[in-house]
Amino acid sequence: MEQYIGLIAAFLTTVSFAPQAIKTIRTRNTESISLGMYVLFTTGVGCWLVYGLYLNNLPIILANSITLILTGIILIMKVKHG
């Protein structure tokens, strides 16, 4: 049961982030994004991914893998174009 709750939570938190990520990727507008916040957030997501790998916890691994890819792209765009 807890695995299902984790999968639902992982899905919802990842999907909630996706529209903003997609908009930023499409428009390439990173002007209103805080570089410091994205550095901290991306680092935190990376730590959650490593933690999930240590626990072998599928919901944590899936959610943070996808989110790390999206935040990484946005962070790279912010550094290059910000």
MMTF fields as JSON, N, C-alpha, C and O atoms, coordinates in Angstrom:
{
  "mmtfVersion": "1.0.0",
  "mmtfProducer": "UNKNOWN",
  "numBonds": 327,
  "numAtoms": 328,
  "numGroups": 82,
  "numChains": 1,
  "numModels": 1,
  "chainsPerModel": [1],
  "groupsPerChain": [82],
  "chainIdList": ["A"],
  "bondAtomList": [4, 2, 8, 6, 12, 10, 16, 14, 20, 18, 24, 22, 28, 26, 32, 30, 36, 34, 40, 38, 44, 42, 48, 46, 52, 50, 56, 54, 60, 58, 64, 62, 68, 66, 72, 70, 76, 74, 80, 78, 84, 82, 88, 86, 92, 90, 96, 94, 100, 98, 104, 102, 108, 106, 112, 110, 116, 114, 120, 118, 124, 122, 128, 126, 132, 130, 136, 134, 140, 138, 144, 142, 148, 146, 152, 150, 156, 154, 160, 158, 164, 162, 168, 166, 172, 170, 176, 174, 180, 178, 184, 182, 188, 186, 192, 190, 196, 194, 200, 198, 204, 202, 208, 206, 212, 210, 216, 214, 220, 218, 224, 222, 228, 226, 232, 230, 236, 234, 240, 238, 244, 242, 248, 246, 252, 250, 256, 254, 260, 258, 264, 262, 268, 266, 272, 270, 276, 274, 280, 278, 284, 282, 288, 286, 292, 290, 296, 294, 300, 298, 304, 302, 308, 306, 312, 310, 316, 314, 320, 318, 324, 322],
  "bondOrderList": [1, 1, 1, 1, 1, 1, 1, 1, 1, 1, 1, 1, 1, 1, 1, 1, 1, 1, 1, 1, 1, 1, 1, 1, 1, 1, 1, 1, 1, 1, 1, 1, 1, 1, 1, 1, 1, 1, 1, 1, 1, 1, 1, 1, 1, 1, 1, 1, 1, 1, 1, 1, 1, 1, 1, 1, 1, 1, 1, 1, 1, 1, 1, 1, 1, 1, 1, 1, 1, 1, 1, 1, 1, 1, 1, 1, 1, 1, 1, 1, 1],
  "groupList": [{"groupName": "MET", "atomNameList": ["N", "CA", "C", "O"], "elementList": ["N", "C", "C", "O"], "formalChargeList": [0, 0, 0, 0], "bondAtomList": [1, 0, 2, 1, 3, 2], "bondOrderList": [1, 1, 2], "singleLetterCode": "M", "chemCompType": "L-PEPTIDE LINKING"}, {"groupName": "GLU", "atomNameList": ["N", "CA", "C", "O"], "elementList": ["N", "C", "C", "O"], "formalChargeList": [0, 0, 0, 0], "bondAtomList": [1, 0, 2, 1, 3, 2], "bondOrderList": [1, 1, 2], "singleLetterCode": "E", "chemCompType": "L-PEPTIDE LINKING"}, {"groupName": "GLN", "atomNameList": ["N", "CA", "C", "O"], "elementList": ["N", "C", "C", "O"], "formalChargeList": [0, 0, 0, 0], "bondAtomList": [1, 0, 2, 1, 3, 2], "bondOrderList": [1, 1, 2], "singleLetterCode": "Q", "chemCompType": "L-PEPTIDE LINKING"}, {"groupName": "TYR", "atomNameList": ["N", "CA", "C", "O"], "elementList": ["N", "C", "C", "O"], "formalChargeList": [0, 0, 0, 0], "bondAtomList": [1, 0, 2, 1, 3, 2], "bondOrderList": [1, 1, 2], "singleLetterCode": "Y", "chemCompType": "L-PEPTIDE LINKING"}, {"groupName": "ILE", "atomNameList": ["N", "CA", "C", "O"], "elementList": ["N", "C", "C", "O"], "formalChargeList": [0, 0, 0, 0], "bondAtomList": [1, 0, 2, 1, 3, 2], "bondOrderList": [1, 1, 2], "singleLetterCode": "I", "chemCompType": "L-PEPTIDE LINKING"}, {"groupName": "GLY", "atomNameList": ["N", "CA", "C", "O"], "elementList": ["N", "C", "C", "O"], "formalChargeList": [0, 0, 0, 0], "bondAtomList": [1, 0, 2, 1, 3, 2], "bondOrderList": [1, 1, 2], "singleLetterCode": "G", "chemCompType": "PEPTIDE LINKING"}, {"groupName": "LEU", "atomNameList": ["N", "CA", "C", "O"], "elementList": ["N", "C", "C", "O"], "formalChargeList": [0, 0, 0, 0], "bondAtomList": [1, 0, 2, 1, 3, 2], "bondOrderList": [1, 1, 2], "singleLetterCode": "L", "chemCompType": "L-PEPTIDE LINKING"}, {"groupName": "ALA", "atomNameList": ["N", "CA", "C", "O"], "elementList": ["N", "C", "C", "O"], "formalChargeList": [0, 0, 0, 0], "bondAtomList": [1, 0, 2, 1, 3, 2], "bondOrderList": [1, 1, 2], "singleLetterCode": "A", "chemCompType": "L-PEPTIDE LINKING"}, {"groupName": "PHE", "atomNameList": ["N", "CA", "C", "O"], "elementList": ["N", "C", "C", "O"], "formalChargeList": [0, 0, 0, 0], "bondAtomList": [1, 0, 2, 1, 3, 2], "bondOrderList": [1, 1, 2], "singleLetterCode": "F", "chemCompType": "L-PEPTIDE LINKING"}, {"groupName": "THR", "atomNameList": ["N", "CA", "C", "O"], "elementList": ["N", "C", "C", "O"], "formalChargeList": [0, 0, 0, 0], "bondAtomList": [1, 0, 2, 1, 3, 2], "bondOrderList": [1, 1, 2], "singleLetterCode": "T", "chemCompType": "L-PEPTIDE LINKING"}, {"groupName": "VAL", "atomNameList": ["N", "CA", "C", "O"], "elementList": ["N", "C", "C", "O"], "formalChargeList": [0, 0, 0, 0], "bondAtomList": [1, 0, 2, 1, 3, 2], "bondOrderList": [1, 1, 2], "singleLetterCode": "V", "chemCompType": "L-PEPTIDE LINKING"}, {"groupName": "SER", "atomNameList": ["N", "CA", "C", "O"], "elementList": ["N", "C", "C", "O"], "formalChargeList": [0, 0, 0, 0], "bondAtomList": [1, 0, 2, 1, 3, 2], "bondOrderList": [1, 1, 2], "singleLetterCode": "S", "chemCompType": "L-PEPTIDE LINKING"}, {"groupName": "PRO", "atomNameList": ["N", "CA", "C", "O"], "elementList": ["N", "C", "C", "O"], "formalChargeList": [0, 0, 0, 0], "bondAtomList": [1, 0, 2, 1, 3, 2], "bondOrderList": [1, 1, 2], "singleLetterCode": "P", "chemCompType": "L-PEPTIDE LINKING"}, {"groupName": "LYS", "atomNameList": ["N", "CA", "C", "O"], "elementList": ["N", "C", "C", "O"], "formalChargeList": [0, 0, 0, 0], "bondAtomList": [1, 0, 2, 1, 3, 2], "bondOrderList": [1, 1, 2], "singleLetterCode": "K", "chemCompType": "L-PEPTIDE LINKING"}, {"groupName": "ARG", "atomNameList": ["N", "CA", "C", "O"], "elementList": ["N", "C", "C", "O"], "formalChargeList": [0, 0, 0, 0], "bondAtomList": [1, 0, 2, 1, 3, 2], "bondOrderList": [1, 1, 2], "singleLetterCode": "R", "chemCompType": "L-PEPTIDE LINKING"}, {"groupName": "ASN", "atomNameList": ["N", "CA", "C", "O"], "elementList": ["N", "C", "C", "O"], "formalChargeList": [0, 0, 0, 0], "bondAtomList": [1, 0, 2, 1, 3, 2], "bondOrderList": [1, 1, 2], "singleLetterCode": "N", "chemCompType": "L-PEPTIDE LINKING"}, {"groupName": "CYS", "atomNameList": ["N", "CA", "C", "O"], "elementList": ["N", "C", "C", "O"], "formalChargeList": [0, 0, 0, 0], "bondAtomList": [1, 0, 2, 1, 3, 2], "bondOrderList": [1, 1, 2], "singleLetterCode": "C", "chemCompType": "L-PEPTIDE LINKING"}, {"groupName": "TRP", "atomNameList": ["N", "CA", "C", "O"], "elementList": ["N", "C", "C", "O"], "formalChargeList": [0, 0, 0, 0], "bondAtomList": [1, 0, 2, 1, 3, 2], "bondOrderList": [1, 1, 2], "singleLetterCode": "W", "chemCompType": "L-PEPTIDE LINKING"}, {"groupName": "HIS", "atomNameList": ["N", "CA", "C", "O"], "elementList": ["N", "C", "C", "O"], "formalChargeList": [0, 0, 0, 0], "bondAtomList": [1, 0, 2, 1, 3, 2], "bondOrderList": [1, 1, 2], "singleLetterCode": "H", "chemCompType": "L-PEPTIDE LINKING"}],
  "groupTypeList": [0, 1, 2, 3, 4, 5, 6, 4, 7, 7, 8, 6, 9, 9, 10, 11, 8, 7, 12, 2, 7, 4, 13, 9, 4, 14, 9, 14, 15, 9, 1, 11, 4, 11, 6, 5, 0, 3, 10, 6, 8, 9, 9, 5, 10, 5, 16, 17, 6, 10, 3, 5, 6, 3, 6, 15, 15, 6, 12, 4, 4, 6, 7, 15, 11, 4, 9, 6, 4, 6, 9, 5, 4, 4, 6, 4, 0, 13, 10, 13, 18, 5],
  "groupIdList": [1, 2, 3, 4, 5, 6, 7, 8, 9, 10, 11, 12, 13, 14, 15, 16, 17, 18, 19, 20, 21, 22, 23, 24, 25, 26, 27, 28, 29, 30, 31, 32, 33, 34, 35, 36, 37, 38, 39, 40, 41, 42, 43, 44, 45, 46, 47, 48, 49, 50, 51, 52, 53, 54, 55, 56, 57, 58, 59, 60, 61, 62, 63, 64, 65, 66, 67, 68, 69, 70, 71, 72, 73, 74, 75, 76, 77, 78, 79, 80, 81, 82],
  "secStructList": [7, 2, 2, 2, 2, 2, 2, 2, 2, 2, 2, 2, 2, 2, 2, 2, 2, 2, 2, 2, 2, 2, 2, 2, 2, 2, 2, 7, 7, 7, 6, 6, 1, 7, 2, 2, 2, 2, 2, 2, 2, 2, 2, 2, 2, 2, 2, 2, 2, 2, 2, 2, 2, 2, 2, 6, 7, 2, 2, 2, 2, 2, 2, 2, 2, 2, 2, 2, 2, 2, 2, 2, 2, 2, 2, 2, 2, 2, 2, 2, 2, 7],
  "xCoordList": [0.821, 0.0, 0.863, 0.573, 1.928, 2.761, 3.444, 3.701, 3.741, 4.353, 3.398, 3.835, 2.095, 1.104, 0.968, 0.86, 0.975, 0.917, 2.147, 2.04, 3.303, 4.534, 4.497, 4.945, 3.964, 3.861, 2.903, 3.178, 1.785, 0.827, 1.473, 1.359, 2.152, 2.829, 3.907, 4.027, 4.687, 5.742, 5.151, 5.659, 4.075, 3.423, 2.91, 3.159, 2.197, 1.596, 2.645, 2.496, 3.703, 4.709, 5.504, 5.872, 5.767, 6.491, 5.624, 6.085, 4.384, 3.463, 3.175, 3.007, 3.115, 2.839, 3.971, 3.74, 5.18, 6.332, 6.431, 6.983, 5.911, 6.084, 5.577, 6.295, 4.378, 3.924, 4.889, 5.141, 5.423, 6.369, 7.649, 8.206, 8.11, 9.322, 9.116, 9.973, 7.995, 7.703, 7.611, 8.139, 6.942, 6.823, 8.199, 8.491, 9.033, 10.368, 11.207, 11.931, 11.116, 11.876, 11.403, 12.215, 10.092, 9.549, 9.888, 10.303, 9.715, 9.918, 11.376, 11.782, 12.154, 13.55, 13.697, 14.763, 12.606, 12.625, 12.898, 12.049, 14.088, 14.48, 14.682, 15.232, 14.235, 14.462, 13.898, 14.54, 12.723, 12.082, 12.474, 11.934, 13.395, 13.813, 15.05, 16.006, 15.022, 16.154, 17.221, 16.952, 18.422, 19.521, 19.833, 20.018, 19.889, 20.185, 19.162, 19.517, 17.9, 16.846, 16.978, 16.825, 17.257, 17.369, 18.618, 18.595, 19.698, 20.888, 20.566, 20.877, 19.941, 19.582, 18.558, 18.697, 17.538, 16.482, 17.024, 16.722, 17.818, 18.381, 19.317, 19.319, 20.101, 20.971, 20.148, 20.475, 19.087, 18.209, 17.557, 17.475, 17.093, 16.489, 17.518, 17.203, 18.744, 19.809, 20.07, 20.291, 20.042, 20.222, 19.067, 19.286, 17.835, 16.683, 16.835, 16.49, 17.343, 17.553, 18.567, 18.333, 19.681, 20.695, 20.107, 20.348, 19.348, 18.686, 17.745, 17.744, 16.955, 16.06, 16.814, 16.365, 17.952, 18.774, 19.312, 19.32, 19.761, 20.232, 19.133, 19.379, 17.906, 16.771, 16.167, 15.369, 16.557, 15.933, 14.42, 13.625, 14.049, 12.649, 12.195, 12.566, 11.39, 10.978, 10.289, 10.641, 9.324, 8.69, 9.689, 9.622, 10.612, 11.601, 12.526, 12.862, 12.929, 13.833, 13.155, 13.74, 11.942, 11.24, 10.974, 11.297, 10.38, 10.015, 11.236, 11.219, 12.282, 13.437, 14.305, 15.01, 14.273, 14.972, 14.355, 15.061, 13.044, 12.347, 12.524, 12.836, 12.328, 12.454, 13.883, 14.084, 14.876, 16.273, 16.576, 17.306, 16.038, 16.232, 15.63, 16.272, 14.387, 13.714, 14.411, 14.635, 14.757, 15.421, 16.821, 17.295, 17.478, 18.804, 18.777, 19.634, 17.784, 17.635, 17.39, 18.013, 16.478, 16.162, 17.375, 17.653, 18.099, 19.287, 20.343, 20.958, 20.555, 21.504, 21.053, 21.864, 19.753, 19.236, 19.433, 19.794, 19.195, 19.362, 20.805, 21.065, 21.74, 23.163, 23.585, 24.333, 23.107, 23.508, 22.848, 23.491, 21.545, 20.773, 20.337, 19.734, 20.626, 20.109, 20.971, 20.667],
  "yCoordList": [-1.203, 0.0, 1.264, 2.218, 1.266, 2.472, 2.754, 3.912, 1.704, 1.886, 2.65, 3.505, 2.347, 3.041, 4.503, 5.383, 4.757, 6.14, 6.898, 8.04, 6.271, 6.894, 7.163, 8.216, 6.216, 6.41, 7.54, 8.335, 7.622, 8.719, 10.055, 11.018, 10.12, 11.352, 11.742, 12.911, 10.767, 11.029, 11.554, 12.513, 10.92, 11.348, 12.78, 13.609, 13.069, 14.397, 15.495, 16.548, 15.274, 16.323, 16.536, 17.666, 15.474, 15.603, 16.27, 17.164, 15.848, 16.42, 17.884, 18.689, 18.243, 19.641, 20.561, 21.736, 20.04, 20.832, 20.917, 21.881, 19.938, 19.826, 21.032, 21.48, 21.591, 22.72, 23.916, 24.524, 24.246, 25.356, 25.017, 25.86, 23.797, 23.378, 23.421, 23.916, 22.91, 22.902, 24.328, 24.627, 25.204, 26.602, 27.254, 27.961, 27.025, 27.619, 27.069, 27.819, 25.784, 25.168, 25.691, 25.984, 25.808, 26.307, 27.766, 28.123, 28.618, 30.055, 30.472, 31.535, 29.634, 29.937, 31.21, 31.824, 31.591, 32.78, 32.374, 31.775, 32.705, 32.374, 33.626, 33.557, 34.767, 36.038, 36.061, 36.587, 35.504, 35.574, 34.423, 34.304, 33.584, 32.44, 32.816, 33.378, 32.502, 32.764, 31.68, 30.491, 32.107, 31.168, 30.436, 29.219, 31.164, 30.549, 29.494, 28.419, 29.802, 28.848, 27.593, 26.483, 27.751, 26.577, 25.754, 24.533, 26.393, 25.636, 24.791, 23.601, 25.412, 24.69, 23.588, 22.467, 23.906, 22.948, 21.749, 20.602, 22.018, 20.934, 20.064, 18.841, 20.686, 19.929, 19.064, 17.901, 19.637, 18.88, 17.699, 16.612, 17.903, 16.819, 15.725, 14.537, 16.13, 15.149, 14.338, 13.128, 15.007, 14.297, 13.331, 12.215, 13.757, 12.854, 11.631, 10.519, 11.829, 10.7, 9.718, 8.509, 10.225, 9.356, 8.626, 7.433, 9.33, 8.731, 7.605, 6.525, 7.864, 6.838, 5.623, 4.488, 5.867, 4.757, 3.927, 2.698, 4.595, 3.866, 3.004, 1.881, 3.551, 2.815, 1.821, 0.965, 1.944, 1.153, 1.384, 0.449, 2.686, 3.089, 3.648, 4.757, 2.865, 3.217, 4.578, 5.344, 4.923, 6.243, 7.391, 8.348, 7.302, 8.375, 8.425, 9.508, 7.284, 7.22, 7.789, 8.62, 7.354, 7.821, 9.316, 10.037, 9.773, 11.193, 12.084, 13.07, 11.749, 12.626, 12.503, 13.45, 11.366, 11.253, 12.191, 12.932, 12.153, 13.014, 14.478, 15.305, 14.799, 16.185, 16.687, 17.848, 15.843, 16.249, 16.579, 17.531, 15.827, 16.114, 17.476, 18.304, 17.7, 18.973, 20.153, 21.178, 20.024, 21.143, 21.367, 22.501, 20.29, 20.423, 21.197, 22.045, 20.9, 21.632, 23.114, 23.978, 23.398, 24.797, 25.498, 26.649, 24.82, 25.421, 25.723, 26.789, 24.814, 25.053, 26.242, 27.087, 26.298, 27.435, 28.754, 29.769, 28.73, 29.944, 30.407, 31.601, 29.496, 29.853, 30.364, 31.336, 29.711, 30.113, 31.404, 32.253, 31.553, 32.673, 33.681, 34.698, 33.423, 34.274, 35.449, 36.258],
  "zCoordList": [0.0, 0.0, 0.0, -0.722, 0.816, 0.877, -0.453, -0.784, -1.221, -2.541, -3.462, -4.233, -3.388, -4.211, -3.805, -4.659, -2.513, -2.041, -2.525, -2.972, -2.437, -2.921, -4.413, -4.869, -5.178, -6.632, -6.97, -7.869, -6.263, -6.494, -6.14, -6.898, -4.992, -4.584, -5.593, -5.957, -6.04, -7.019, -8.319, -8.899, -8.772, -10.006, -9.884, -10.759, -8.804, -8.638, -8.527, -9.147, -7.751, -7.603, -8.886, -9.209, -9.606, -10.873, -11.925, -12.636, -12.028, -13.022, -12.705, -13.622, -11.421, -11.076, -11.516, -11.802, -11.573, -11.996, -13.516, -14.047, -14.207, -15.661, -16.459, -17.353, -16.193, -17.028, -17.021, -18.061, -15.837, -15.771, -16.518, -17.222, -16.367, -17.066, -18.574, -19.306, -19.033, -20.471, -21.006, -22.077, -20.262, -20.699, -20.784, -21.748, -19.798, -19.802, -20.947, -21.602, -21.187, -22.274, -23.625, -24.503, -23.789, -25.074, -25.328, -26.431, -24.312, -24.519, -24.362, -24.833, -23.701, -23.386, -22.549, -22.508, -21.886, -21.047, -19.611, -18.951, -19.131, -17.763, -16.914, -15.815, -17.43, -16.759, -15.335, -14.425, -15.14, -13.826, -12.903, -11.803, -13.333, -12.528, -11.723, -12.257, -10.445, -9.564, -9.762, -9.594, -10.119, -10.307, -9.001, -9.0, -7.911, -6.626, -6.241, -5.757, -6.458, -6.131, -6.98, -6.469, -8.258, -9.131, -8.848, -9.0, -8.442, -8.047, -6.814, -6.773, -5.812, -4.592, -4.88, -4.391, -5.669, -5.97, -6.743, -6.414, -7.761, -8.574, -7.735, -7.873, -6.878, -5.988, -5.036, -4.801, -4.497, -3.609, -4.298, -3.727, -5.52, -6.291, -6.556, -6.485, -6.86, -7.059, -5.794, -5.859, -4.649, -3.371, -3.11, -2.639, -3.416, -3.262, -4.155, -3.754, -5.348, -6.261, -5.681, -5.688, -5.184, -4.581, -3.372, -3.187, -2.565, -1.405, -1.846, -1.256, -2.876, -3.404, -3.927, -3.769, -4.543, -5.031, -3.868, -3.933, -2.806, -1.627, -1.019, -0.577, -1.004, -0.433, -1.411, -1.03, -2.691, -3.75, -3.76, -3.845, -3.67, -3.569, -4.913, -5.298, -5.617, -6.974, -7.082, -7.979, -6.218, -6.355, -6.246, -7.018, -5.296, -5.135, -6.346, -6.826, -6.833, -7.987, -9.233, -9.927, -9.52, -10.726, -10.695, -11.639, -9.597, -9.51, -9.63, -10.367, -8.919, -8.902, -10.146, -10.494, -10.819, -12.106, -13.132, -13.816, -13.231, -14.197, -13.824, -14.681, -12.556, -12.116, -12.282, -12.637, -12.033, -12.203, -13.665, -13.943, -14.574, -15.996, -16.337, -16.983, -15.895, -16.204, -15.538, -16.182, -14.257, -13.582, -14.126, -14.193, -14.511, -15.104, -16.406, -16.656, -17.237, -18.505, -18.234, -18.85, -17.308, -17.0, -16.398, -16.736, -15.513, -14.909, -15.968, -15.94, -16.881, -17.98, -18.828, -19.207, -19.12, -19.898, -19.143, -19.738, -17.841, -17.037, -17.066, -17.215, -16.928, -16.935, -18.311, -18.412, -19.367, -20.728, -21.184, -21.801, -20.873, -21.43, -20.382, -20.725, -19.112, -18.035, -17.779, -16.902]
}
